[in-house]
Amino acid sequence: MTDPPMTIKVFGHKSPDTDSTGSPLIWAWYLSEIRNTPAEARLLGSPNTEAAFVLRRWGFDEPAHLDDVSADDRVVIVDTNNPAELPASINQADIIQIIDHHKLSGGLVTRGPIDITIKPLACTATIMYNLMGENAARMPDNIKGAMLSCILSDTLEFRSPTTTDQDRALAEKLAADLGIDLPAYAAEMFEAKSDISEFSDAALLRMDSKEYALGDTTFRVSVLETTAPRLVLDRKASLMASMEGVAREDGVDQVLLFVVDILAEEATLLVPNDLVRRLAEKSFGAKVEGDSVVLPGIMSRKKQIIPALEL
């Protein structure tokens, strides 16, 4: 008697945003319902407020959280390929597929050749739609809703420079299929993302963050995208006071916090010390006066912030 196939765990990066929450649900549906391969979505932590709103809006239960993996696990990694953003034992697991839209980081080890798709699109969900081919027409409304939400989140409703024609066209098609008014729905999502009232300073600094090394200096590069930046900036002093402790606990040298104003299309970088001041001036050509600096036009960590960082 043949043993039943092992359920595949599909997950994205730590500190899950909307794309790393929705894309595992989308691909687990595709594997289970279209490919007849049992799969379940997992999260590497609690979803941010926007992602939690999307789960409620489209009737999903929050996926179970995953602390680590083992040699017995078969996994699909989405929305990242960076080991620093994945479970500590990721290289022990049987990685069978990676679907991503970030640069190739290196460091993952697989047991054999695997299926890897990395495309320069704004959103992992857009890549998934393309991979589904004609089977995309079989998506139920809640999966379409998750896909639409991922695209609107990652493109900041098409304001981000990462937006491609494919992302926009797919979002418009999905919205039409669902009878959704795009600007109104995006406004609901961004309002949910802007609600930070229940989060501690440390939680905000980690909420949407990625580790990045610049020579011998390591950073936690945090981005808070909001339509109400004043709610974050009013906590500027306490956020900066918390940075040293978060950096020490996370094993990095410095936390960088960029507060992205979605509507004004600019970012404010908090400047707690001379290290960040030097970085801001060299990376962005900014003149820093005081404990923050506004960076006009800066919206994307992936395309505009990380590539620009210099010391």
Secondary structure, DSSP 8 states (H G I E B T S, - for coil): -------EEEE--BS--HHHHHHHHHHHHIIIIIS---EEE-BBS---HHHHHHHHHTT-----B-----TT-EEEEES---GGGS-TTGGGSEEEEEEE-S--------SS--EEEE-SSS-HHHHHHHHHGGGGGG--HHHHHHHHHHHHHHHTTTTSTT--HHHHHHHHHHHHHHT--HHHHHHHHHHHHH--TT--HHHHHHHTEEEEEETTEEEEEEEEEES-HHHHHTTHHHHHHHHHHHHHHHT-SEEEEEEEETTTTEEEEE--SHHHHHHHHHHH-----SSEEEEET---IIIIIGGG---
